C-alpha cells in the first residue's frame, strides 16, 4: 500500500461513509463510491480465486432480501465481478 493512501485518513472518511445514519444512506453512499470506482483507473487487487469467492458471497447475500437496498447493491457488484471474470 502506498504512503499516499495510508496518509489520507481512515477508510470511512476517504470513501465518504462518515455520517451515514441508516442502511438506506449507507447503500446510497456505497452506490456513489461504486460509481466513482468505475471512473478510476483499474488495478488488480484480488486474485481470480478471491474475486470469485467475493462474488459468490455477495450473490448469496443478495438473495437473502432481493428488494433490500444493500442486497441490490451486492447483486450489482457480484454481477460486475462475474462479468470481469468471464463467468
N, C-alpha and C positions, 0 to 999 in steps of 0.2 A: 504494500500500500504506500502510495507516495505521501510525502510530508504535506503537500498542498491539501490533500483530502483530510488528513488527520487533524490539521490545524483549523479547519472550518467549523468546528464545534460538534456537538452531539448529533447523531443521525436525524433525530426527530426535528431538530432545528434546521439542519441543512436541507431537509426534504419537505419542509412546510407542514409538518404534522403536529406542531406545538399549538395548543389552544383548542383542539377539536373537542366538542362537548358530548358527542354521542356517536353511535355507529354510523348514522347517516352522513354526518360531517366527515367521519373518518373515511368512509367509502368515497366521498367526493374528493377529499384530499389525495387519496391514493390514485383515483382516476386522473386527476391533474398531474400527478407525478408520473404515471404511465405515459400520458400524452407528451410530457417533457422528455421522457426517456426515448420515445420514438423519434424525436428530433435530434438527439445527441448521437455522436459517433459511437458505433457499436464496438464492443470489445468482449471477447470471450472471458467469462469469469467462472464458468462451471464446465465440468467435463460433460460429455454427451450422456453418460450414465446418471450423473447428478441432475442434469436438466430433465431427463425422462422421469426420474423419481419425483422431482418437484412438480412436474406436470400431472403425474398420477395423483399425488396428494391434493393438489389444487382441484383437480377434477372430482375427486371423492368429496371434498369439502363443498364444492359447488352443488353436488347432488343432494346434500342434506336439506337445503331450502332453496330450490331453484329461483324463487322470486325475491329472495333477500338481496340487498344491495351488495354486500361483501361477497355473497355467493356468486352473483352475476359477474362481479369483477374477477373472482377466482376462475370462473369458467372462461372468461375472455383471455385472461393471462395463460391459462392452460392451453387454450386453442392456439395462441401465438407461439408458445413453446413447441407444441406438437408440429406446427407448420414449419418452424425453423429446423426441427429435427427431421422433417420429411416424413413424419408418421401419419 
